[in-house]
């Protein structure tokens, strides 16, 4: 088994999406996760022509691509129906972008409780489930899988604990919808939570987000700078027979490189870094 190592796009004045793809290729990553944040003004136009160029560039570089859906202000559980409809529209546009750049996996956030959702959590949760069903059905028509990401603990959050993540996946009940396991978020629940996620949802984990923290806050530190035992994490994935790609998240380009080097050392130690190894 060889784990594929990827890099999540870092918003940077140094690189646009295409520049980041070249950077990732030069640094030895196997894939990139592009962030679809088109509504944000500094991302620039990513219409059909640019999407075609991104797809062609990925093919030329030999990079696989997956996508993280728009997250800023988007919430499938908004109790304000007008804003919720706009959220769903932007998420569907994220699906279209995923298809157009030649990707087949889109990570989305599970939704969260707004001020009225906090007072009426069951109603907000029902809106989230309804929204994810609509999104998964829309994505299935384009051959796209949806990975709902587990969130760090907060009063607004859905999909924090392993049992909550499993309940949401089961409630949506679509073959093309599973989990993007965020190891850093899970670590805030305690070191054992990562194993619980893997044991509970192993056959529905589509992607693994990798970043570090002190076990108390969502810090997105470079690998090796916090408390996550990544060698144990890899061991648990191997034990579960899970080949989900490992996507390194960081707040800087240099931390992405540090993360890749750290992960390669771990994979070598556990014998999971040789091409062709099954």
C-alpha positions in Angstrom: 0.0 0.0 0.0 1.3 3.4 -1.0 -0.4 6.4 0.5 -0.7 9.3 -1.8 0.4 12.6 -0.3 -1.4 15.8 -1.3 -1.4 19.5 -0.4 -4.4 21.7 0.3 -4.2 25.1 -1.4 -3.0 27.9 0.7 -4.3 31.4 -0.1 -1.1 33.3 -1.0 -0.1 36.4 -2.8 2.8 34.3 -4.2 0.7 31.7 -6.1 -2.7 31.5 -7.8 -4.3 28.1 -8.3 -2.2 27.2 -11.2 1.0 28.5 -9.6 0.2 26.4 -6.5 -0.2 23.3 -8.6 3.2 23.8 -10.1 4.6 24.4 -6.6 3.0 21.2 -5.4 4.4 19.2 -8.3 7.9 20.6 -7.8 7.8 19.7 -4.1 6.9 16.0 -4.9 3.2 16.0 -3.9 1.0 13.4 -5.6 -2.2 15.5 -5.7 -3.6 18.9 -4.7 -6.8 19.9 -3.1 -7.9 23.2 -4.6 -10.1 25.5 -2.6 -13.2 26.7 -4.6 -13.7 30.1 -3.0 -14.8 31.9 -6.2 -17.1 34.3 -4.4 -14.0 35.8 -2.6 -12.7 38.7 -4.7 -9.0 37.8 -4.7 -9.4 34.3 -6.2 -10.2 35.8 -9.6 -12.4 34.5 -12.4 -12.5 30.7 -12.7 -14.9 30.4 -15.6 -15.0 27.6 -18.1 -11.8 28.6 -20.0 -9.7 28.7 -16.8 -11.1 25.5 -15.6 -10.1 23.8 -18.8 -6.5 25.2 -18.3 -6.4 23.9 -14.8 -7.5 20.4 -16.0 -4.9 20.4 -18.7 -2.2 21.6 -16.4 -3.0 18.8 -13.9 -2.7 16.3 -16.6 0.6 17.7 -17.8 2.0 17.8 -14.3 0.7 14.3 -13.5 -1.2 15.7 -10.5 -4.5 14.3 -9.3 -6.9 17.0 -8.1 -9.7 17.1 -5.5 -11.6 20.2 -4.3 -12.7 21.8 -1.1 -16.1 23.5 -1.5 -16.7 27.1 -0.8 -16.8 27.5 3.0 -16.9 31.3 3.8 -20.4 32.1 4.9 -21.9 28.9 3.3 -24.2 26.8 5.5 -26.7 24.1 4.5 -28.4 24.5 7.9 -29.1 28.3 7.7 -32.5 28.9 9.1 -32.7 32.0 6.9 -34.1 30.2 3.8 -33.0 32.8 1.3 -29.4 32.6 2.5 -29.6 28.8 2.7 -30.7 28.7 -1.0 -27.7 30.8 -1.9 -25.5 28.4 0.1 -26.8 25.5 -1.8 -26.3 27.3 -5.1 -22.7 28.0 -4.3 -22.1 24.4 -3.2 -23.6 23.1 -6.5 -21.3 25.5 -8.3 -18.5 23.8 -6.3 -19.6 20.5 -7.7 -19.6 21.9 -11.3 -16.0 23.2 -10.7 -14.9 19.8 -9.4 -16.2 18.1 -12.5 -14.8 20.7 -14.9 -11.2 20.5 -13.5 -11.3 16.7 -13.8 -11.7 15.9 -10.1 -14.1 13.4 -8.6 -14.0 14.3 -4.9 -15.4 17.4 -3.2 -15.0 18.1 0.6 -17.8 20.1 2.2 -18.5 21.3 5.7 -21.4 19.7 7.5 -23.3 22.8 8.3 -23.6 24.6 11.6 -26.2 26.1 14.0 -26.9 29.8 13.5 -28.6 31.8 16.3 -32.0 30.2 15.7 -30.5 26.9 14.9 -28.9 26.9 18.3 -32.3 27.4 19.9 -33.9 24.7 17.6 -31.1 22.3 16.9 -33.3 19.5 15.6 -34.8 21.7 12.9 -31.3 23.0 11.9 -30.0 19.4 11.7 -32.9 18.4 9.5 -32.1 21.3 7.2 -28.5 20.1 7.0 -29.5 16.5 6.1 -32.0 17.8 3.5 -29.2 20.0 2.0 -26.7 17.2 1.9 -29.2 14.9 0.2 -29.9 17.5 -2.5 -26.1 18.1 -2.9 -25.2 14.4 -3.1 -27.9 13.7 -5.7 -26.7 16.7 -7.8 -23.1 15.5 -7.5 -24.0 11.9 -8.4 -25.2 13.0 -11.8 -21.7 14.3 -12.5 -19.8 11.4 -11.0 -18.7 13.3 -8.0 -18.3 12.0 -4.5 -18.9 14.2 -1.4 -16.8 14.0 1.7 -18.4 15.7 4.7 -15.6 17.0 7.0 -15.7 16.5 10.8 -15.5 19.7 12.7 -13.6 20.9 15.8 -15.7 21.2 19.0 -17.9 24.3 19.2 -21.4 25.2 20.2 -22.3 25.8 16.5 -20.8 22.6 15.1 -22.4 19.5 13.7 -20.4 16.3 12.9 -17.9 16.6 15.7 -17.9 13.2 17.4 -17.4 9.9 15.4 -21.0 8.8 16.2 -22.3 12.2 15.0 -20.4 11.8 11.7 -21.7 8.3 11.2 -25.2 9.4 12.0 -25.1 12.2 9.4 -23.6 9.9 6.7 -26.3 7.3 7.4 -29.1 9.9 7.5 -28.1 11.2 4.1 -27.9 7.6 2.9 -26.2 8.1 -0.5 -23.4 5.9 -1.8 -21.4 8.9 -3.1 -21.4 10.6 0.3 -18.9 9.8 3.0 -16.4 11.5 5.3 -13.3 13.6 4.9 -11.5 12.7 8.1 -9.8 15.7 9.6 -7.2 14.3 12.0 -6.4 17.7 13.6 -10.1 18.3 14.4 -10.5 14.8 15.8 -7.4 15.2 18.0 -9.0 18.0 20.0 -11.5 15.4 21.2 -8.6 13.3 22.6 -6.0 11.0 21.0 -8.4 8.0 21.0 -11.0 9.9 18.9 -8.9 9.5 15.7 -9.0 5.7 16.1 -12.8 5.8 16.8 -13.4 7.7 13.6 -11.4 5.2 11.6 -13.0 2.2 13.2 -16.5 3.6 12.9 -16.4 5.0 9.4 -13.4 3.2 7.7 -15.4 2.1 4.6 -16.8 5.7 4.2 -13.6 7.7 4.6 -12.8 9.2 1.2 -9.9 11.6 2.2 -7.8 12.3 5.3 -6.8 15.9 6.2 -3.5 16.0 8.0 -2.4 18.9 10.3 -1.1 19.2 13.9 -2.2 20.9 17.1 -1.7 20.8 20.9 -4.9 18.9 21.5 -6.7 21.9 22.7 -7.2 24.3 19.8 -7.5 24.0 16.0 -4.1 25.5 15.1 -3.2 23.9 11.8 0.4 23.6 12.8 3.1 22.0 10.7 3.4 18.2 11.2 5.6 17.4 14.2 4.9 20.7 15.9 2.0 19.5 18.0 0.7 16.5 19.9 -0.7 14.3 17.1 1.0 10.9 16.9 1.0 10.5 13.1 2.8 7.2 13.2 0.0 5.8 15.2 -2.5 7.4 12.8 -0.9 5.7 9.8 -0.8 2.4 11.7 -4.5 2.7 12.4 -5.2 3.4 8.7 -3.1 0.4 7.6 -4.8 -1.8 10.2 -8.2 -0.8 8.8 -7.0 -1.5 5.2 -7.8 2.1 4.4 -6.0 3.7 1.4 -7.5 7.1 1.6 -5.2 9.9 0.3 -3.4 12.0 2.9 -4.0 15.7 2.3 -1.6 18.0 4.3 -3.2 21.3 5.4 -1.0 24.2 6.5 -1.1 27.9 6.9 2.1 28.5 4.9 3.8 27.0 1.9 6.9 26.2 4.0 4.8 24.3 6.5 3.4 22.2 3.6 7.0 21.2 2.6 7.9 20.4 6.3 4.7 18.3 6.5 5.5 16.3 3.4 9.0 15.6 4.6 7.7 14.6 8.0 5.1 12.3 6.6 7.5 10.7 4.2 9.8 9.8 7.2 6.8 8.3 9.0 5.6 6.3 6.0 9.2 5.0 5.5 9.4 3.8 9.1 6.2 1.9 8.8 7.0 0.5 5.4 4.2 2.3 3.5 6.2 4.6 1.2 7.5 2.3 -1.6 5.9 2.6 -5.0 4.1 -0.6 -6.0 3.8 -1.8 -2.4 0.4 -3.4 -1.7 
